[in-house]
Amino acid sequence: LNYLDTDLILYHASEPLEIAMAQKRAWGPWIDWFETRTGAKMVPTQALNAQKQPQAAHDYANQYVSKLDLWHFMALQIVTGLSGSLIMAIA
């Protein structure tokens, strides 16, 4: 669950502009989806250190993960590791 504070889709490039815009187009819909589900405003960053995300987002992720059976949990863990994103794995 700590992955949420280092979720790949919340770490955006500042330059070149083409990359920054491509990230926004690709990841924006996933972030919007997660914000709608959690009621929390996620905090994207361009920094390299972990960015603490809202408690409501952590609470939602905790509730979601705690309801998974072993097989779905394993799938979530694999997808999170491969994609670098707990948000995308939950989606």
C-alpha positions as CSV (number, residue, x, y, z in Angstrom):
1,L,0.0,0.0,0.0
2,N,3.0,2.3,0.4
3,Y,3.4,2.1,-3.4
4,L,0.7,4.8,-3.6
5,D,3.1,7.5,-2.5
6,T,5.6,6.5,-5.2
7,D,3.0,5.6,-7.9
8,L,4.7,6.1,-11.3
9,I,1.8,7.9,-12.9
10,L,2.1,10.7,-10.3
11,Y,5.7,11.5,-11.3
12,H,5.8,13.7,-14.3
13,A,8.6,15.0,-16.4
14,S,9.0,18.8,-16.6
15,E,10.8,18.6,-19.9
16,P,10.9,18.1,-22.8
17,L,7.4,19.5,-23.2
18,E,6.4,16.7,-25.6
19,I,7.1,14.0,-22.9
20,A,5.3,16.1,-20.2
21,M,2.2,16.4,-22.5
22,A,2.3,12.7,-23.5
23,Q,2.4,11.7,-19.8
24,K,-0.5,14.0,-19.0
25,R,-2.6,12.6,-21.9
26,A,-1.7,9.0,-21.0
27,W,-1.9,9.2,-17.2
28,G,-4.4,11.9,-16.7
29,P,-7.5,9.7,-17.3
30,W,-6.2,7.1,-14.8
31,I,-5.6,9.8,-12.1
32,D,-9.0,11.3,-12.8
33,W,-10.6,7.9,-12.4
34,F,-8.9,7.3,-9.1
35,E,-9.8,10.7,-7.8
36,T,-13.4,10.1,-8.6
37,R,-13.4,6.7,-6.8
38,T,-11.5,8.0,-3.7
39,G,-12.8,11.6,-3.5
40,A,-9.2,12.6,-3.0
41,K,-7.2,15.1,-5.1
42,M,-4.0,13.3,-6.0
43,V,-0.7,15.3,-5.8
44,P,1.4,14.7,-9.0
45,T,5.0,15.9,-8.7
46,Q,8.1,16.5,-10.8
47,A,10.4,15.8,-7.8
48,L,12.3,12.5,-7.2
49,N,11.4,12.1,-3.5
50,A,8.2,10.3,-2.4
51,Q,5.1,12.5,-2.4
52,K,2.7,11.8,0.4
53,Q,-0.8,11.3,-1.1
54,P,-4.1,12.2,0.6
55,Q,-5.2,9.9,3.4
56,A,-8.6,9.3,1.7
57,A,-6.7,7.7,-1.2
58,H,-4.7,5.5,1.1
59,D,-7.9,4.5,2.9
60,Y,-9.6,3.6,-0.4
61,A,-6.6,1.5,-1.5
62,N,-6.4,-0.2,1.9
63,Q,-10.1,-1.1,1.8
64,Y,-9.9,-2.3,-1.8
65,V,-6.8,-4.5,-1.2
66,S,-8.2,-5.9,2.0
67,K,-11.2,-7.3,0.2
68,L,-9.2,-9.2,-2.4
69,D,-8.9,-12.9,-2.3
70,L,-5.5,-14.5,-2.7
71,W,-5.6,-14.8,-6.5
72,H,-6.7,-11.3,-7.1
73,F,-4.2,-10.0,-4.6
74,M,-1.4,-11.8,-6.4
75,A,-2.6,-10.3,-9.7
76,L,-2.7,-6.8,-8.2
77,Q,0.8,-7.3,-6.8
78,I,2.2,-8.4,-10.2
79,V,0.5,-5.6,-12.2
80,T,1.6,-3.0,-9.7
81,G,5.2,-4.2,-9.9
82,L,5.2,-4.4,-13.7
83,S,3.5,-1.1,-14.3
84,G,4.9,0.8,-11.3
85,S,1.4,2.0,-10.5
86,L,-1.0,0.8,-7.8
87,I,-3.6,3.1,-9.3
88,M,-3.5,1.4,-12.7
89,A,-3.4,-2.0,-11.0
90,I,-6.6,-1.2,-9.0
91,A,-8.3,0.1,-12.2
